[in-house]
Amino acid sequence: MNTPAKNSPLKAFIFDVDGTLSDTERDGHRVAFNSAFDEYGINWHWSVATYGELLAVTGGKERMKYYVQEFLDAADIPENIEQKIPELHQAKTRHYTELLSTGAIPLRPGVERLIAEARQRGYRLAIATTTTPENVTALLEHTLGKESINWFEVIAAGDIVPAKKPAADIYQYALKEMQLSASECIAFEDSSNGIKSSLGADLATIITINDYTREHDFSNASIVLDQMGEPDAGFTVISGDSHGATFLNCDLVEELHQRSLQD
């Protein structure tokens, strides 16, 4: 195994999950929510557009509460919905896991390659996400294999901290667990809530947008890309400087991290 460059303080990569590792939101979580609503006989259906609006709120239970408060008239709110939301969320997680098991939700381009290269070079890996630990485990197992769970030193997920993104708590938790400073790590995100969280923890952040987040404000990102890309199918740089690179590899991550320390 190689080791990170001796003159570099970069020690770890911290990944968001939904929208960053995989396009899980539109064709994964949204579909699973709708299946849970059907299972419980609740007459809700979240369209692609509606779900895009609901993504302003992080966390599945929080998203349902927001929908009740902001999208429904009092007469349309099911009885005892506050008590049912945790059950609905459990059902949604079950439906989401079933979707993953079919292979319907692959990793985004370049993700598996970058993770493999980071491991080969000796970088430490962690996850910081608002989704549940069960969802993280299911995604990793069905895309990278069961052994991949052990590749990530810390999986900071779900309700492990009280305040979800855009609060910085989840990243601060991951840093504390790894006993690393923000200057020794770099974050990978896809949304405005995500980068608010990572920047709030003083982490340099690489953004790969998706259909839901392409219009978000990514001021102060180290670089904004449409995807991580592959050697034969490169990324498009939306903002920032890739210094001639056409796909995201550890060399470019290292360069972006170094530049962040100089800014």
N, C-alpha and C positions, 0 to 999 in steps of 0.2 A: 504493500500500500504506500502510495506517495503521501507526503504531508503538505499542508498549506505552506505557501512561501514563508520562509523564516523572517523576512523583513515586513511581513504583513500582519496586522493585528486581527484580521478577519479569521474567526474561529468557527462560526456557525451560520447556517441558513435556517430561517424561520418562515414556514409557509402557512398562509391562509389556505382554506380548503375549497369552499363553495365558490365557483367562478374562477378560481385561480388554478387549482390542480385539475378540476374538471368542470365542464359546463353543466353543473347539477341543478341550477335553479329552475329554468324554464321546463325542461323535459324530465326532471327528477323530482325535486321537492314540490313543485306546483302540482304535478300529476298526483303525487302521493297525498297531498292535502285534499285534493278533490276526491280521491278514493276513500279517504277517512270520513269526509263529510257524507258521502254516499252510504258508507257502512253504518253510520249513526243516524241516517235518515234526516240529515240537516240540509235544507235546500239552499246551499251555497255552491257556487261554481266560480273559481278564480280563473279568469281568462289570462292570456299572456300579458295583455295590457294592464289589467288590474294587478296582477302579481308584480309587474314592474313598479307600480306605485307602492305596493306593500313592502317592497325591498328597502324602502326608506327606513324601516325598522328592522333591527337585527334580533334574531332569536325567534323560533317558531311559535312558542306560546305568546310571546310579546306581539308577534305579527297578527295572531288571531284576535287578541285584545284590541289592537289598533283598528282592525277591520270592524269589529263591533262598535267601537266608539266613533269612528270617522266615516264609515260607509253605510251603516244601517240606520233606519228609522226605528224608534222604540218598539213599534208594533211588529217589526220583522226580527227582533232579537229572540232567539229560542230561550225557553225557560231554563233557569239555572245554568246558563252558558258559562259563567265564571267557574263553576264547579266541574263542568264537562271539559273545559279546555285542556287540563293535563291528560285526561283520557284520550281526547282527540289527538293530542300530540304523540302519545304512545302508539296509537293506531297509525298515524302518519309515518312514524319511524319504521314500523313494521312493513307498511306498503313500500316505503322507500328502499328498504333492504331487499325486498322481493324484486323490485325493479333492477337494482344493482346486480342481483344474482343472475339476471338474464343477459348481462353484458350490454345493456341498453345505454349505459352512461360511461363512456371511455374517458381516459385521461386526455387532457388537452395536448396539442402538439408540443413536443420538446420536454415535457415534464418528466417522463420516465428516463430519458437520456440524461437530463441535467441532474436528477437525483442519483443516478448510477455514477456519473462522473464525480459528483460531490463526495460520495462514499469512497470512491476509488482514491480520491485525493486526501481523504482523511478529515473532511469537514464534518462537524457535528450537525445533526438535523433535529428540528423541532417543529411542532405545529401549534398555531394559535388561532382558534376559530370559535365562532359562536354556535356552531352546530353541535349536536350531541356526540359524546364519545362513541356511541353505538354507530352513528352515521359515519364517523371517521374510520372506524375499524372495518365497517362493511365496504366502504369505498376502496381502502387500501387492499383488503383481502381479495376483492374481486377484480382488481386491476393489476396489482403488483405481486400478489400472492400472500399467504398467511404469514410468511416469515418477515414481511415488510413492516409489520407492527413494531418489531424490535429494532428497526433501523432508526426510529425516531426516539431520541433520548427523553423528550418530554412531549406529551400530547395534552396541551392545554385546551380544553373544550367545554362547551355547554355552560352549566351553572357553577363551574369551579370557582368563578369570581362573581360577585354580586352585580357588578356593572358591566354590561356587554359593550361591544364596539358601538359607537365611536370612542367610548372611554378607553384609556390606555391599559386598563387593569390586566387584560389577558396577556398582553405582551410583557408587562412588568412581572407577572407571575412566571412566565416562561423563563425570563432572564434570571429571576431569583432562583428557580429550580435548577438552572444550568450553572449558576454561580458565574455568570458572565456579565460584562457591562454592555451597554447598547453599542458602544464603539467597536465591539468585537463581533457584532452580528449584522446581518442584513435581512430585511423582510421582503416577502413576495405577496403582493395584494392585487385586488382587481376593482375595488370600489372606493367611493369617497369616504364612507364610514370606516373602511379598512385602513386607508392611509391616514385618516385622522387618528385612529388608534395607534398605528405604528409610529407615526411622527410624534404623537403624544408621549411615547416611550423613548423618543430620541433616536429611532432607528432609521438608517438609510433604507429607502424602499424602492423596489422595482415593481412597476405596474404592468400587468397584461390585461387589457380591457376585454369586455365581452359585449354582447348585444344590449344588455341592460345598463351597462356602465360607460358606454363610449362618450356620453355627454357629461360625465362627472368632472368635477374640479380636481385635478391632480397636480396642483401647484406644489412645488418642492419635492416632487418625486425625482429619484435619480435618473430614471428614464421611463417613458411610457411607450409600450409596444402593443401591437395587436395580438401577439402570441409569442411564445418563447422561440418557436421555429425549429426547423431541422436543417442539416447541412444541404439537403436537396430541395428545401422549401422554406425559404427564409422568412423572417419577420418583416413587418413594416414599422418603421420608427414614427411614432405620432408626435413625440416631443423628446428632446434630449439628444445626446450624441453617442452613437454606438462605435465611434472611432473605426469605421470601416467593417465592423463585424456584421454578419448577416443572420446569425442565430445566437441565442443566449447560451453561452457556455461558461465554465468556471473562470476562464481568463477575463471575459467581459465583466462578470460579476465582481471579480477582484478589482478590476479597473474602476468600476462604478463606485465600489466601496472606498477605494483610495481617494477618489475625487471628492466623495462626500466628507471625508475628514479634513480636506483642504478648504472647503467652502466656509 
